[in-house]
Amino acid sequence: MAKKRILIKLSGEALSGKTGIGIDPLTVKKIAKEIKSAYDLGLCEISIVVGGGNIFRGKLADEMGIERASADYMGMIGTIINALALQNSLEALKVDTRVMSSLNIPEVAEPYIRRKAISHLEKDRIVIFGGGTGNPFFTTDTTSALRAAEMDCTIIYMAKNGVDGVYDKDPKTNSDAVKYQKLTHEDILKNGLHVMDSTAAALCNDNNIDICVFDMNVEGNIKRAILGENIGTMIRK
């Protein structure tokens, strides 16, 4: 049976543990074990996009008076740092992994080439995409949608940091927030639900890419999501 090709989107903050800043080695090891557990199912070819919010955020750029384009490049470099940290933790677990960067840093990561990335996936390697799209003004959500489309992924697993799905309002500040079990891409775009930015949602809609939003902080949830258990919110066309 042919393996399905998937993409996992991790927030940068998820790598920082409870502090929200920097990289917590124990947290990265825990995430790597979760990914390996999903990898060991043997059902999927796995690619990953990781954010950079634990290293550099837009709010900090505003406070420092840094222009948007420069701030975005700094964030892209942060995603490469996170990708390398995750790669090392996965390889410590004997999972063959490649980091590919849209920014040209050949000393630390392979340049992103679509056909090469597909070749790695077909050889059962996990591919981590760093450096965003390589352009400012695009988020790592858009990177996820773009790479998923390029890799012919059927689904993006949005592994959220402490949020177990999509709600009609912020569940952290509203006790009456209602969780959605199922949504369409159009629901996301029309209702302005904060799942991913509108560019990313439109890309997923245009390319028939499903999105599963779930809480990655629950042990075993990445594996459960891939097995199709009802643990979050499913978004389909």
C-alpha positions in Angstrom: 0.0 0.0 0.0 1.4 3.4 -1.0 2.1 5.8 1.9 0.2 9.0 2.1 2.3 12.2 2.1 1.7 14.6 5.0 3.0 17.8 6.4 3.2 18.6 10.1 3.2 22.3 11.1 4.8 23.0 14.5 4.8 26.4 16.2 8.2 27.7 17.2 6.9 28.4 20.7 6.2 24.6 21.1 10.0 24.1 21.2 10.5 26.5 24.0 8.7 24.6 26.7 7.0 26.7 29.4 9.1 29.8 28.9 7.9 30.7 25.4 11.4 31.9 24.5 14.4 30.0 23.1 14.8 26.2 22.8 14.2 23.8 25.6 16.2 20.6 24.9 13.9 18.3 26.9 10.8 19.7 25.1 12.5 19.2 21.7 13.4 15.6 22.6 9.8 15.0 23.6 8.4 16.4 20.3 11.0 14.3 18.4 9.7 11.1 20.2 6.1 12.0 19.3 7.1 12.4 15.6 9.1 9.2 15.7 6.1 7.4 17.1 4.0 8.6 14.1 6.9 7.8 11.7 7.1 4.2 13.1 3.5 3.6 12.0 4.9 3.3 8.5 1.8 4.9 7.0 3.2 8.3 5.9 6.0 10.2 4.3 6.5 13.0 6.7 7.6 16.6 6.1 7.6 19.3 8.7 7.5 23.1 8.8 8.5 24.7 12.1 7.9 28.4 13.1 10.4 30.8 14.6 8.3 32.6 17.2 10.4 31.3 20.1 13.4 33.1 18.7 12.1 36.3 17.1 8.6 37.7 17.1 6.9 40.7 15.3 6.1 42.4 18.6 9.8 42.5 19.4 10.6 44.0 16.0 8.0 46.7 16.6 9.5 47.6 19.9 13.0 47.8 18.3 11.8 49.8 15.3 12.9 47.1 12.8 11.3 47.3 9.4 9.0 44.5 8.4 11.1 42.9 5.7 14.2 42.8 7.9 12.2 41.4 10.8 10.8 38.6 8.5 14.3 37.6 7.4 15.3 37.4 11.1 12.3 35.2 11.7 13.3 33.0 8.8 16.7 32.4 10.3 15.0 31.5 13.5 13.1 28.8 11.8 16.3 27.3 10.5 17.8 27.2 14.0 14.6 25.4 15.2 14.8 23.0 12.2 18.4 22.0 13.0 17.5 21.5 16.7 14.6 19.2 15.7 16.8 17.3 13.2 19.4 16.5 15.8 16.8 15.2 18.2 15.2 13.0 15.5 18.6 11.7 14.4 19.5 10.9 18.0 16.4 8.5 17.8 17.8 7.0 14.6 15.3 8.7 12.3 17.0 9.8 9.0 16.2 13.5 8.6 17.1 16.3 6.2 16.8 20.1 6.7 16.1 22.0 3.5 16.3 25.8 3.6 14.8 28.3 1.2 17.6 30.7 2.3 21.0 29.7 0.9 23.1 28.5 3.9 24.8 25.4 2.4 27.1 25.0 5.4 24.2 24.0 7.6 21.3 22.9 5.4 20.5 21.7 1.9 19.0 24.3 -0.4 15.3 23.7 -1.0 14.8 21.9 -4.4 11.4 20.4 -4.9 12.5 17.3 -6.7 15.3 16.6 -4.2 12.8 17.0 -1.3 10.4 14.5 -3.0 13.4 12.1 -3.4 14.2 12.3 0.3 10.5 11.6 1.2 10.5 8.6 -1.2 13.6 7.3 0.6 11.7 7.4 3.9 13.5 10.4 5.3 11.7 13.1 7.3 12.2 16.5 5.6 12.1 19.7 7.7 11.6 22.9 5.7 13.4 25.9 7.2 13.7 29.5 6.1 10.0 30.1 5.4 9.2 30.8 1.7 12.5 32.7 1.3 10.5 35.9 1.0 9.3 38.5 3.5 5.7 39.2 4.1 4.8 35.5 4.2 4.1 33.5 7.4 5.2 29.9 8.2 1.4 29.0 7.7 1.8 30.1 4.1 5.1 28.1 3.9 3.2 25.0 5.2 0.5 25.4 2.6 3.0 26.1 -0.2 5.3 23.1 0.6 2.3 20.8 1.1 1.1 21.7 -2.4 4.5 21.3 -3.9 5.0 17.9 -2.2 1.5 16.7 -3.1 0.6 16.3 0.5 -3.0 15.3 1.2 -3.2 16.9 4.6 -1.5 19.4 7.0 -1.5 18.6 10.7 -1.5 21.9 12.5 0.0 20.9 15.9 -1.1 23.7 18.2 0.6 24.6 21.5 -2.1 24.0 24.1 -5.2 24.4 21.9 -7.2 21.3 21.0 -9.0 22.6 17.8 -10.7 25.6 16.3 -13.1 27.6 18.4 -15.5 30.4 17.6 -13.5 32.7 20.0 -10.3 32.4 22.0 -10.9 29.5 24.5 -8.1 30.8 26.7 -10.0 34.0 27.5 -13.6 33.0 26.8 -15.1 30.2 28.9 -18.1 29.9 26.6 -16.0 29.4 23.5 -17.5 26.6 21.2 -15.2 24.1 19.5 -15.8 23.1 15.9 -15.5 19.5 15.0 -15.7 20.0 11.2 -15.2 23.1 9.0 -14.6 23.9 5.4 -11.9 26.1 4.0 -14.6 28.6 3.0 -15.7 28.8 6.7 -12.1 29.8 7.6 -12.0 32.5 5.0 -15.5 33.9 5.4 -15.6 33.9 9.2 -12.0 35.0 9.8 -11.3 32.0 12.1 -7.7 32.1 13.4 -6.5 28.8 12.1 -4.0 30.1 9.6 -3.6 33.3 7.6 -5.9 33.8 4.6 -3.2 33.2 2.0 -2.5 29.8 3.5 -6.2 28.9 3.8 -6.8 29.9 0.1 -3.8 27.8 -1.0 -5.2 24.8 0.9 -8.6 25.4 -0.6 -7.3 25.7 -4.2 -5.2 22.5 -3.9 -7.6 20.3 -1.9 -5.4 20.0 1.1 -7.2 19.0 4.3 -6.2 20.5 7.6 -6.3 18.8 11.0 -5.9 21.2 14.0 -5.1 19.5 17.3 -3.2 19.9 20.6 0.3 18.6 20.3 0.9 18.8 24.1 -1.1 15.7 24.7 1.2 12.7 24.5 0.5 10.5 21.5 -1.7 13.1 19.7 0.4 13.3 16.5 0.1 9.5 16.1 -3.7 9.7 16.9 -4.2 12.4 14.4 -2.5 10.4 11.7 -4.6 7.4 12.6 -7.7 9.5 12.1 -9.0 9.7 15.6 -11.3 12.5 16.4 -9.0 14.7 18.6 -9.3 18.1 17.1 -11.0 20.0 14.2 -10.9 18.7 10.6 -11.1 21.2 7.8 -12.0 20.0 4.3 -13.2 21.5 1.1 
